[in-house]
Amino acid sequence: MQHKLYSITEVSQIIKAKDFISSADAGIRNISFDSRKLVDVETTLFFALRGRRDGHDFIAEVYEAGVRNFVVSSETSMLKRCRDANFLLVADTTIALQELTAAHRQQFSYPVIGITGSNGKTIVKEWLYQLLAPEKNIVRSPKSYNSQIGVPLSVWSMTEEQTLGLFEAGVSKVGEMASLESIIKPTIGVLTNIGEAHNEGFANRIEKIEEKLELFKNVDLFIYSPKYLEGYTKTIPGKKQFTWAWNSPADLKITDEEVLEEKYLFLRGFFHDRDVQCVVPFIDAASVENAIICWATMLALGYLPEDADKRLEKLQPVKMRLELKNGINNCSIIDDSYSADISSLAIALDFLKQQNQHLKRTVILSDILEAGVDHEDLYERIAQLLDSKGVDRLIGVGKEIGQHAGKFKQDTVFFESTNNLLNHLEELKLFNETILLKGARSFEFEKVSKMLTHKVHETVLEINLNALENNLNYYKSQLKPGVKLMVMVKAFSYGSGSFEIANLLQFNKVDYLAVAYADEGVTLRKAGITLPIMVMNPDVLGFDVMVEHGLEPEIYSFRVLRDFVNVLKLKGIENYPVHIKLDTGMHRLGFMLSDTTALVEELTGCSYLKIVSAFSHLVASEDPASDDFTKNQLADFTYMTGQLESALQYSFIRHISNTSGISRHPEAQMDMVRLGIGLYGFDSSYKNRRSPLETVTVLKTSISQIKELQAGDSVGYNRRGILRTDGKIATVKIGYADGYNRRLGNGNGKMMVNGQVVPTIGNICMDMCMLNITGISAAEGDEVIVFNEVVRVEDIASQLETIPYEVLTGVSERVKRIYFYE
């Protein structure tokens, strides 16, 4: 499974670079564009990509990590400073990355399946992997790597040992697919569907179809459903086509379906005039269509209908996102046990590495079941990965991994089976550590996850860390060069967590964090967060602990200033970093304009304090009607900070802009901005226009019981809920102790059951409430959505005459938080 080693001169020729080569014998096996995700640095080629962040700014950091090969698009000063490094200069580093991986693709002649469509790409790819793996050694896109950067990284993993490639491609506008086609060069094409996703990037549906079909322009076989190409009049791609359809002429014509045991769907149809059938273990429409696409693909590839049927019935759900959960014995559990392969292991290990809440990192890893792979080389690579990502202990499960024990530098212990591990779990003394679970499906690591995870309330708040990261990057893209970013993580990160969010922010290199109280900052310090942290509500009783943990207080009054100086005098500490709060109109905390002269006098010559920033707070940055007030705030702030800077005779960071200020007032960015609720997907400046932000949090619960009631029956305390007609109610596991406000009872609140929005009925109880699900198909145990992108937090807040902040921070800490990362 050894990847081809390219010489640096080969690479230079492929990407047509102007080269500055100091070591011509350098070999390239790995490519990277992220300074935080490096492995085998001696054979790594770093691409300094330009995007929301400029990769050229991180060359020094990557060089310090040991990388000596770089692709750049400007003659950086590092050319002269790094005499022992190789630099390849190109016009566009992204195009160079694509050219190199396209050339790598041309080295292999085995079949490659390219998959695109509006939805279902990743599921179809993963299911085809399950279905075809018994006789194929498959290389595939890790997770949903289908972008202009993700596709090159996927294709680069091709080696001679494999016999089939499975790659997905995603586009959001015209002109993107051509470059992906040149990299993947599929020989077989699969179109999942044409839907509404990314409509804004295309003039019309036909233009979207044309762009998607660009991927298949050179395929030998194209598999699709004609209904998704209706109205398309140009030539259908492919030397040969295979079609599927419901009750319409097609190579695979599906004619009938029947639900079996409430969880299987029996499908019948005709394949080339032959009666065929199959059973799939799903009944929802999206999964059924994805399974039919896989059925059609198997038949098109020549599999016998009987064999396809047997395999389709055993399809397993695809869980593409890893989960971060609280575990027993003060452990954090990263559950990524849906599959085990080298590509997804690398991604999971990167996520493990960014966790700082525990000093120890442990990996529980099963055998990697990749057919036709040289195990000596495979486990050598795994050992190298574990070492480069700072793993302290490896717990191996399976008959193969233990045979390579000598390759691993970590503390190791091996078990032949999952049951064997479970029987000895207590002996492992797992305590105060971050544990990554990574197991092939056949090892059933969900049993291990269940044993290691806290047994808590079934109501869960899911936090999508990818969405949060995307929102963070959006606001970063709005900043002028050099402007720093402080992120607010007060109030349990608006209900979303503590170190879990801070770890991601530290990994993404924000400049500052801000908390409300000292104990929040101490919690982050104990969880390994090293970023500067500002405390917005310091208290004299907490000054000692703040100094002990390197926390920086907001100084908002003469009383706080003098109290803190007295503490520093007693400790003999000088130049301690503090932040001066100025009141320019909020009239909450801070020094007023009239205090400026006295404040200057107090601070001048005070050797105990070092002013690292002065800041204020915009009162109504989201409101166009208050823009004049905002301008006055900026003028007052500029005057006050100017007086301070002149007196102190040194400069400091100035910041006044908040979430909506970033969106609406670029002139207010100054030296730093403070990002708050926008990180979690809410920005009130987007009330009347489309928001670019993604939904970060989803609150879920489940149905405990369903009852059939008659017209006139009452529901809940005080008989407030009355059923007007015969109907059905569901009791769900959330109440006001979980943060679901009592005012949302009696039909005011809405939740989603199996895709249908239903009202509450009766009063909200402490631990549960009731929904009117009359006419809705549901069963006890079914998932219920309390809020997401459909049942929106903003709408709940509006009903309660409050703001999203209160709804989010009101979610009780007894509600389990699960963090997803892809």
Steps between C-alpha positions, in 0.01 A plus 500: 500500500808721467420826321716588203797717592538797264825692476476873556621558144220276367246704692650824373467380139140383548380831642726706270661687788788741523703306751745591775638157586767451762451124538428329167479154657197592713214254461129589518245254633259722697327828413362750750354849508421521874781585740311326781473166322845374411635145489827354370638850453812378317293394197230770527441766235320803647271701270460861615139542389332839495147513637339631816847456645820535300717190523808714440454642853563154645813400310726586796290284732501209254875537452551487878298176502756345266351540151755596234294497179261782410280613210446876511350767277717793612870538571464489877783623725530139616685429171807671639453400862453125435811414302452125548141496366358448151256759367290455184359830376172488300231747398223325698568242771150352486535431127845353565352264761238390249756452224723285719215275613364476144842377387503250788159370390639425154738242649214252559286306254249332732133608488398819679138579590419872513187603691321833498152639554315743723462257791603153603854501357673397821240238596508338155881502505515336845233242412675409176812452709309257726351317201812469284769456768480117517690462173646848444782686672339844496645848538230758572442859605535527878178628659350754256819632342340618175615861458769669289745412780337181632505321164875546444572373852280197434652410165854541636435192719485270194767224496578200280357250749143620450264366238218756508461872575189662647503879497223756546496849353298797620452836330304809591535715188574490127857425399610292799449146368752511216796509738355216710445288188860550395614371840259205547480392136218256578447199278155438654258778592216500752252789521304488826239769431440862408341694785481844656843511667724790381230639269641849555813408302309420180273697269256210468461124538637420154817696571542299821452170313755603237757583769447170684527296179839655428642239740385218272607631160761227450348205687449156348183440704250754635235397758207734561124544524343671195260698722791714622598593143150600383522800267870444432537481121874460452678167459495275807861420594653153505588247233235291669211598728310311770171647620267440793148629557173447685232359268664644189707338226854445627770233531385459859129571523367494858131411507404421858598550863385363834603587857610196704520498880489884504872526414559317169374583153438229245554622142395321182567589140636397163861488391529451125152340500595265784305506827735618779456589864695618800453598863663812646518568876351851476155646440559877479483640147856638482664177618283290269600708196868481595469122537333474157790694348736244654280215373511645149877543522556140604286372216670733252838366613389144428413368844233228505163627628506232771839614628395865495189413702701319769741788542243780490306345787811527718567868434594691815405862576780743430609721788733747336560726800712412796349580841666658804324396822558509874626165626538317826786578742535857372588381149402651165388249239546558125273245335598441138428129492295472181803395298876460518727593212823692478348818352223547754739398781724794408203739518389361837853527639513867399184556702647306792814714489305824533344380829690653793267427792701195609875443503469143372376389157393138444392325179291184498555363150379185329666311215490702178313274260629623164508216249818432305712734710851418619450490878864571580481830316146578622582471869831679448300797370252474787784497753648809336160675512449423869847624583467824303165582662624466857312184598608367843330162509371252242242234581487267201211265423523216250725215398708703255595821682659316791742326266656842429542605864871573450424784257322716759687738733200556730399304807309212343261224592326267255181293503390242246134611501270777615341271760847423634562876535166554675576224749825674598385864472527576872857371510606763244439776758377753245497828696526871414597444136367562149411169335454455124292198397579393144373159396387316191126438511538126554672567834182665640681776685161653583506256794825658620355850453196407706721376784724809498236769459303659781147365530297822507179665393386390151442861401814621323633826361702423187770753415633488145863606528536517121219755482656695786837495323336617176332790683833591658668499159220712354560776755876468452445560129327831583801638688757739360862379494656499845176532696501263798206289618371452853227238545251501784467166678316629805192330644616149409564624142138612465388161627717308251780386729826609655834346402336324203444836328820659631711213362361563153563874529856446620556251216375765256737758649268773618686769695300530821220335697264684734307356795258658744652380828837384626384143570411459130853602410651264760299213351649575158853524638460164672377360167826597330392826336803728466345791307482838675169519690322821601268486803213745455360499854800477734440497874746591772452156656612340174809715433743251656374210294501716185866587546581137581352384168614790282152644442468863392235715673273757347552819701175697486507730808743678728404263783592190296818668375623588850402164648691314231806724531504432876503123435788539254694714750468227765624240250778721369378466141547772239373547144207263546277497186158664541220628275344843556122515444370833370130591506406677178125457528405155633499635856557158649863479609799716416665840540289788369625771267506736802736256678768526232725756668488327841558159336806632317640637825436171681670289235793728423810368669320193642765231457279219627272499195563449131205616290473238224167627373236767544151422380138599496173345387278602209145544621301443181740396227231291328251788471525739200282750688773529766794547262547863607520386862758240396708770327492709819616196697792452262593869527494494882696176508763637262538811716526309831750244369701778342528675837604174667758413238653848510535491877630143523742550211447148370241346273238241589225305324178695440174313452135599495334290227275204587338233280261733317767767489723267300218453251385862473780732610839415343623845607465387862739205475801695633763261645271217609135393489299290745296213359215370713166348404592514130734206555194290583308607189303805617559852375213745535639717220372230260134534600393617157756329279637152447746402769829335399517328839437133571287344773732376774266357764218246476302406811353151486289281725287188454149366546443316829139401440218544250132512601177488299250747652144598431353843431467697824775314685731731693880490496742608772486705820190711566330338199634784283526281193173380348486276193234646268462180296600137539875486465842398620754655735867427565679558829859611439802518729551872542357749748567833662783352713676435167447859388178457301306806615155450657359773274549260207221276623140483373583518132743792520800275453570287193723195451574273207400133495607295195526810285165648610468808720253438787377718790534450872181421692445566868739664745873432484602272790835502682652205312265442208227647285234379259457546125188471289607251230155429358538380141877451532667161459718451809612233745627502856874566501487716184724805488343842557665827393451784748689751289716493187510690169123440450365550853728798548641639824422849369130410468490352851668815632248718318210306656652546843566871430868450563820441300680186379765549772246421770363193324848352447642580843177371655564142386578325829844351558326175586424473128776291344722682250630303202752665271514394135800552275549379144 
